Amino acid sequence: MLASTRRIALRPVLRSAALTRTLGTASIFKNEPAKPSVRTSLPGPKSKDAIQKLDTVFDTRSINMLVDYKKCNGNYIVDHDDNVLLDAFAQIASIPLGYNNPVLAEIASSQDMVGAIINRPAIGNFPSSEWADTLEAGLLKAAPKGMSQVFTSMTGSDANETAYKAAFIWRRSQERGAADFTEEEISSSMANQAPGSPNYSILSFKGGFHGRLFGSLSTTRSKPIHKLDIPAFDWPAAPFPQLKYPLEANAAANAAEEQRCLAETERLIKEFHNPVAAVIVEPIQSEGGDNHASPAFFKGLREITKRHNVMFIVDEVQTGVGATGKFWAHEHWDLPEAPDMVTFSKKAQAAGFYYRDSALRPNKPYRQFNTWMGDPVRAILFRGIHDEVQRHGLVEKTAQVGNYLFGKLEKLAEQFPNEISNLRGKGQGTFIAWDSPRRDEVIRLAKQSGLNIGGSGERSIRLRPMLIFEERHADILVDILSSVLKK
């Protein structure tokens, strides 16, 4: 598409955005409900019938809710029986700007988007002549500090796996130097043997989750159900700090716990029988139970990986794009030197990994490659998401709303100390969680009362609102929780 045509196609989007520049969520989502409305049991009769029909061709056992997406609006999700729920789980943390966002809808109907959908390119071989402009105006504009390159992929698991490959290729290239592949390397690689297939490893942390694909699954340590019956690589797992709450009252014990974990991490890097090429860590272990660590812990990891010439990969698949009150959660750490790679997906509505410099590019083409290598549709959508986040100051707003919500939850925890324990996420935007002795029952009752929230780990409840979540939504959330806990 010619540049002049592109400007014409996007002009309605820019005009629409300008109209909403200083307006709140209520002005953007004209039809957002004022409150939840639950009319039937969940699932309701229509949903039960539809799920039964779906089950004949699709495994429905993990279904949370059958959704009518045409009726969803803003922070509210609507099921097949017209039950309206405040959604503080947001498709497992992956909806950034609300259901049926009108600005994103205009972008989706632009000529740029139509062309990307019907002419989907094999990006590695046949990228659009506008691909560089698309990346620079969106994904690279949002790149973490110190990152100048991006590799696009399909999913968060895919992003992590390609980051692992980048680390392995980089490590072997460092050892090989400028020499080309030997005949022994070439032939042994086809037999899945060293030296062509080196016995390198990726160190991850107990409780971590990095995906369900074959390589990423070997670094996932959150739940057995993800891993059972699947062969795995012989890769090490270090302990992740198990902090005690409240943090202020347990500062010395928590500092000692973090030092213990750092020492064990360094020991594994030095002694594990399959050399560690990279360390991967989540800023907040999400699927594993919303486990936190201090900036000092992550600074320690960065220092250890630097000292041992090991790649440092930060998995921001769930924490990235504003949810913690920073665009990238690792910005909370104030690292003296950027990570080597940062993976992303979910709220970005795109996936891939950022990296620091071209030294992480393989020495030959096709070593990091597949047919799609991401999707320009997703990159175009992210461009719009990033513009809206910046235009409305949604990262700063999420930090503010998170502080408000956390304060209200602290008061609720004082009322119900046996129901809300280890409340965590203060100062981390709306990325908030707590432990509940009857977690599944609380989630079920909250849903029946019009609130969709999620679980993590063995007994944790996690909140994952959208970036358009406001204080009035926080009030509704806390009121519903309060009524559930009073039952």
C-alpha positions in Angstrom: 0.0 0.0 0.0 1.3 3.5 -0.9 2.2 5.8 2.0 -0.5 8.3 0.9 -3.1 5.6 0.9 -2.0 4.4 4.3 -2.5 7.9 5.8 -6.0 8.1 4.3 -6.9 4.7 5.7 -5.8 5.6 9.2 -7.1 9.2 9.3 -10.5 8.2 10.9 -8.6 6.4 13.7 -6.5 9.4 14.5 -9.5 11.7 14.4 -11.5 9.4 16.7 -8.5 9.2 19.1 -8.2 12.9 19.3 -11.8 13.3 20.4 -11.2 10.9 23.3 -7.8 12.3 24.3 -8.9 13.8 27.6 -11.9 11.7 28.3 -12.4 8.8 30.7 -13.4 5.2 30.2 -17.1 6.1 30.5 -16.8 8.4 27.5 -15.0 5.8 25.4 -17.4 2.9 26.2 -20.8 4.5 25.8 -22.6 1.3 26.6 -20.5 0.0 29.4 -22.9 -1.3 32.1 -23.1 0.6 35.4 -22.8 -2.6 37.4 -23.0 -6.4 37.0 -26.2 -8.2 36.4 -26.6 -12.0 36.9 -29.9 -13.5 36.0 -29.3 -17.2 36.0 -27.1 -19.8 37.6 -23.7 -20.0 36.0 -23.6 -21.6 33.5 -27.1 -20.8 32.6 -29.5 -23.0 30.6 -28.5 -21.6 27.2 -24.8 -21.9 28.0 -25.3 -25.5 29.1 -27.0 -26.5 25.9 -24.3 -24.7 23.8 -21.5 -26.3 25.7 -23.0 -29.7 25.3 -23.2 -29.1 21.5 -19.6 -27.8 21.4 -18.4 -30.8 23.4 -19.2 -33.1 20.5 -16.4 -31.5 18.5 -14.2 -29.7 21.0 -12.9 -30.5 24.5 -14.9 -28.2 26.8 -13.6 -29.3 30.2 -11.5 -26.2 30.7 -14.3 -23.7 29.8 -14.7 -20.9 32.3 -17.6 -19.2 30.6 -19.3 -19.3 27.2 -19.1 -15.6 26.0 -21.2 -13.5 23.7 -18.4 -11.1 22.6 -20.7 -8.9 20.6 -22.4 -7.8 23.8 -19.2 -7.3 25.9 -18.3 -3.7 26.6 -15.4 -2.1 28.3 -14.7 -3.9 31.6 -17.7 -6.1 31.4 -18.0 -9.6 29.9 -21.4 -11.1 28.9 -22.1 -14.8 28.8 -24.5 -16.7 26.5 -27.4 -16.3 28.9 -26.9 -12.4 29.0 -25.3 -12.5 32.5 -23.1 -9.4 32.8 -19.9 -9.7 34.9 -17.2 -7.2 35.9 -14.2 -8.8 34.3 -11.1 -8.5 36.5 -9.4 -11.5 34.9 -9.5 -10.2 31.3 -8.9 -13.3 29.3 -6.0 -14.4 31.6 -4.5 -10.9 31.6 -4.5 -10.4 27.8 -7.1 -7.7 27.1 -5.5 -4.3 27.5 -8.1 -1.7 26.5 -11.5 -3.2 27.1 -14.0 -5.3 25.1 -15.1 -3.8 21.8 -12.8 -0.7 22.1 -14.1 1.7 19.4 -10.6 3.0 18.5 -9.2 -0.5 18.0 -12.4 -1.4 16.1 -11.6 1.4 13.6 -8.0 0.2 13.3 -9.3 -3.3 12.7 -11.4 -2.0 9.8 -8.6 0.1 8.2 -7.2 -0.8 4.9 -3.8 -1.5 6.6 -5.6 -4.2 8.6 -7.6 -5.6 5.7 -4.5 -6.0 3.6 -2.6 -7.7 6.4 -5.5 -10.2 7.0 -6.1 -11.3 3.4 -2.4 -11.1 2.3 -0.8 -12.6 5.4 2.9 -12.8 4.6 5.6 -15.3 5.4 7.4 -12.5 7.2 10.9 -14.1 7.1 10.8 -14.5 3.3 8.2 -11.9 2.0 7.8 -9.1 4.5 5.7 -6.1 3.5 7.6 -3.0 2.3 6.0 -1.3 5.3 7.1 -3.8 7.9 10.0 -1.7 9.2 7.6 1.3 9.6 5.0 -0.9 11.4 7.6 -2.1 13.8 9.2 1.3 14.5 5.7 2.9 15.1 4.6 0.2 17.5 6.7 -2.6 18.9 10.0 -0.8 18.8 8.5 2.4 20.1 7.5 0.4 23.2 10.8 -1.4 23.5 12.3 -1.7 27.0 15.2 0.6 27.8 18.4 -0.8 26.3 16.6 -2.8 23.6 16.9 -2.0 19.9 15.9 -5.2 18.2 12.7 -7.4 18.1 11.9 -10.9 16.9 8.2 -11.4 16.4 6.5 -14.8 17.0 3.1 -16.3 17.5 2.5 -16.8 21.2 4.2 -16.3 24.6 5.4 -19.9 24.6 6.8 -19.4 21.1 8.5 -16.2 22.2 10.3 -18.0 25.1 11.4 -20.9 22.9 12.9 -18.6 20.2 14.6 -16.7 23.0 16.1 -20.0 24.2 17.3 -20.8 20.7 18.9 -17.3 20.5 20.7 -18.0 23.8 22.0 -21.4 22.7 23.2 -20.2 19.3 24.9 -17.2 20.9 26.6 -19.4 23.5 28.0 -21.8 20.9 29.0 -19.0 18.6 31.1 -17.5 21.5 32.8 -20.9 21.9 33.3 -21.5 18.2 34.5 -18.0 17.3 34.7 -17.1 13.7 35.0 -20.7 12.6 32.3 -22.3 10.4 30.5 -25.5 11.4 32.6 -28.6 11.3 31.6 -31.8 9.5 31.3 -33.5 12.9 28.9 -30.8 14.1 26.8 -31.0 11.0 26.5 -34.8 11.0 26.0 -35.2 14.8 23.2 -32.5 14.8 21.1 -34.8 12.6 21.5 -37.6 15.2 20.5 -35.2 18.0 24.0 -35.6 19.6 26.8 -33.4 20.6 28.7 -31.5 19.4 26.2 -30.5 16.8 23.4 -30.6 19.4 25.2 -29.3 22.6 23.9 -30.3 26.0 23.2 -26.8 27.1 20.4 -25.9 29.5 18.1 -23.0 30.5 17.8 -22.4 34.2 14.4 -21.5 35.4 12.8 -21.1 38.9 10.5 -23.4 40.9 7.0 -22.1 40.6 7.7 -20.4 37.2 5.6 -20.7 34.1 7.0 -20.1 30.7 4.6 -21.9 28.4 3.3 -25.3 27.3 5.3 -25.9 24.1 8.0 -28.6 24.2 11.0 -26.5 25.1 9.2 -23.9 27.2 7.5 -26.7 29.1 10.9 -27.9 30.4 11.3 -24.5 32.1 7.7 -24.5 33.5 7.6 -25.5 37.1 4.2 -24.3 38.3 1.8 -27.3 38.1 2.3 -31.0 37.4 -0.8 -31.1 35.1 1.2 -29.1 32.5 4.1 -31.6 32.4 2.8 -35.1 33.1 3.5 -37.7 30.3 5.7 -35.2 28.4 9.4 -35.9 28.0 11.5 -33.0 29.3 15.0 -31.7 28.9 17.5 -32.2 31.8 17.5 -28.5 32.8 18.0 -27.0 36.3 15.4 -25.3 38.6 16.5 -22.8 41.2 14.4 -21.9 44.2 12.4 -18.7 43.9 12.1 -16.6 47.1 9.1 -17.5 49.3 8.5 -14.1 51.0 6.7 -13.6 54.2 4.0 -11.0 54.6 3.6 -8.2 55.5 6.9 -7.3 54.0 7.7 -4.5 56.4 7.6 -6.9 59.4 9.7 -9.6 57.7 12.4 -7.6 56.0 15.4 -9.4 57.5 14.0 -12.9 57.0 13.0 -12.1 53.4 16.4 -10.6 52.6 18.0 -13.8 53.9 15.6 -15.9 51.8 16.5 -14.0 48.7 20.2 -14.4 49.3 19.7 -18.1 49.8 18.0 -18.3 46.4 20.7 -16.2 44.7 23.4 -18.4 46.1 21.7 -21.6 44.9 21.2 -20.0 41.5 24.9 -19.2 41.2 25.9 -22.7 42.4 23.7 -24.3 39.7 25.2 -22.1 37.0 28.7 -23.1 38.1 28.1 -26.8 38.7 25.1 -28.1 36.7 26.2 -30.9 34.4 24.5 -29.4 31.4 26.1 -25.9 31.0 23.6 -23.1 31.6 23.3 -20.8 28.6 20.5 -18.6 30.0 18.4 -17.8 33.1 14.8 -17.0 32.6 12.6 -15.4 35.3 9.2 -13.7 35.6 9.0 -10.4 37.4 6.1 -11.9 39.3 5.5 -15.6 39.1 1.9 -15.5 37.9 0.6 -19.0 37.2 2.8 -20.4 40.0 0.9 -18.3 42.7 1.7 -14.6 42.2 5.1 -14.9 43.9 7.1 -11.7 44.3 10.7 -10.8 45.0 12.4 -7.5 45.7 14.4 -5.4 43.2 17.5 -6.4 45.1 16.9 -10.1 44.1 16.6 -9.3 40.4 19.6 -7.0 40.5 21.5 -9.9 42.1 20.3 -12.2 39.2 21.5 -9.6 36.6 24.9 -9.4 38.3 25.3 -13.2 38.5 24.4 -13.8 34.9 26.7 -11.0 33.8 29.6 -12.4 35.9 29.2 -15.9 34.4 28.5 -14.8 30.8 25.0 -16.3 30.9 22.0 -14.7 29.0 19.4 -13.0 31.3 15.9 -13.4 29.9 12.9 -11.6 31.5 9.6 -13.2 30.8 7.1 -10.3 30.6 4.4 -12.3 28.8 1.9 -11.7 31.6 3.4 -8.7 33.5 4.2 -6.5 30.4 2.2 -3.6 28.9 1.3 -1.6 32.0 -0.4 -4.0 34.4 2.1 -3.4 37.2 2.1 0.4 37.0 5.2 0.4 34.7 5.0 -0.4 31.0 7.5 -3.2 31.7 7.5 -4.7 35.2 11.3 -5.0 35.2 11.4 -1.2 35.2 10.6 -1.5 38.9 14.0 -3.0 39.5 16.1 0.0 38.3 18.7 -2.4 36.8 22.2 -1.0 36.2 22.2 -2.9 32.9 19.3 -4.0 30.8 18.4 -7.7 30.5 19.7 -9.5 27.4 16.2 -10.4 26.2 12.6 -9.5 27.2 9.7 -11.7 26.0 6.2 -10.5 25.6 2.6 -11.4 24.6 -0.8 -11.3 26.2 -1.8 -7.5 26.6 0.5 -6.7 23.7 -1.8 -8.7 21.5 1.4 -9.6 19.7 4.3 -11.8 20.7 8.0 -12.0 20.5 11.2 -11.0 22.2 13.2 -7.8 22.4 17.0 -8.1 22.5 19.9 -5.7 23.1 21.9 -5.8 19.9 22.5 -7.7 16.7 25.1 -10.0 18.4 22.1 -12.2 19.2 21.2 -12.7 15.6 22.4 -16.1 14.3 25.4 -16.2 12.0 23.3 -17.6 9.1 19.7 -17.1 7.8 17.0 -19.7 8.5 18.3 -20.6 12.0 15.5 -18.6 13.6 12.7 -19.0 11.2 9.2 -20.3 10.5 6.5 -19.6 8.0 4.7 -16.8 9.8 7.2 -15.4 12.3 4.5 -13.5 13.9 1.6 -11.7 12.3 1.4 -8.1 10.9 -2.2 -8.0 12.1 -1.0 -8.2 15.6 1.8 -5.6 15.1 -0.7 -3.2 13.6 -3.1 -3.7 16.5 -0.2 -3.2 19.0 0.6 0.1 17.4 -2.9 1.2 18.2 -2.8 -0.2 21.7 0.5 1.6 22.5 -0.9 4.9 21.1 -4.0 4.6 23.3 -2.0 3.7 26.4 0.3 6.7 25.9 -2.6 9.1 24.9 -4.6 8.3 28.0 -1.7 7.8 30.4 -3.0 4.4 31.3 0.2 3.1 32.8 0.2 5.9 35.4 -3.6 5.5 35.8 -3.2 1.8 36.5 -0.6 2.6 39.2 -3.0 5.0 40.8 -6.0 2.7 40.6 -3.9 -0.2 41.9 -3.0 1.8 45.0 -6.6 2.6 45.5 -7.7 -1.0 45.1 -4.9 -2.3 47.3 -5.9 0.1 50.1 -9.5 -1.1 50.0 -8.4 -4.8 50.0 -6.1 -4.1 53.0 -9.2 -2.9 54.9 -11.1 -6.0 53.8 -8.3 -8.2 54.9 -8.6 -6.6 58.4 -12.3 -7.6 58.4 -11.7 -11.1 57.2 -8.1 -12.1 58.3 -9.0 -15.8 57.9 -10.1 -15.3 54.3 -7.5 -12.9 52.9 -3.9 -13.6 53.9 -0.6 -12.7 52.3 -2.1 -9.8 50.4 0.6 -8.8 47.9 1.2 -6.5 45.0 1.4 -3.2 46.8 2.9 -0.7 44.4 2.6 -3.1 41.5 -0.5 -1.5 39.8 -3.5 -3.8 39.7 -1.3 -7.0 39.7 -2.7 -8.0 43.1 -3.2 -11.3 44.7 -3.8 -13.0 48.1 -4.1 -16.4 49.6 -7.5 -17.9 50.3 -8.3 -21.1 52.3 -11.4 -21.7 50.2 -10.1 -20.2 46.9 -12.3 -22.1 44.4 -15.4 -21.5 46.4 -14.7 -17.7 46.6 -14.1 -17.6 42.9 -17.3 -19.5 42.2 -19.4 -17.3 44.5 -17.8 -14.1 43.1 -18.8 -15.1 39.6 -22.3 -15.9 40.7 -22.4 -12.4 42.2 -21.1 -10.8 39.0 -17.3 -10.7 39.3 -14.9 -12.7 37.2 -11.6 -13.3 38.9 -9.0 -16.0 38.6 -6.8 -18.4 40.6 -3.1 -19.2 40.6 -0.9 -21.6 42.4 -2.5 -23.8 45.0 -4.5 -21.3 47.0 -4.1 -17.8 45.5 -6.7 -15.5 44.0 -5.3 -13.1 41.4 -6.6 -9.9 39.9 -5.8 -9.1 36.3 -8.0 -6.1 35.4 -7.6 -4.2 32.1 -5.7 -0.9 31.9 -9.1 0.9 31.7 -10.1 -0.3 35.1 -11.1 2.6 37.3 -11.7 3.3 40.9 -15.5 2.9 40.5 -14.8 -0.6 39.2 -12.5 -1.2 42.2 -15.4 -0.2 44.5 -17.7 -2.8 42.8 -15.1 -5.5 43.0 -14.5 -5.0 46.7 -18.2 -4.7 47.5 -18.8 -8.1 45.8 -15.9 -9.7 47.6 -17.1 -8.4 50.9 -20.6 -9.8 50.3 -19.1 -13.2 49.3 -16.9 -13.4 52.4 -19.8 -12.5 54.6 -21.8 -15.6 53.4 
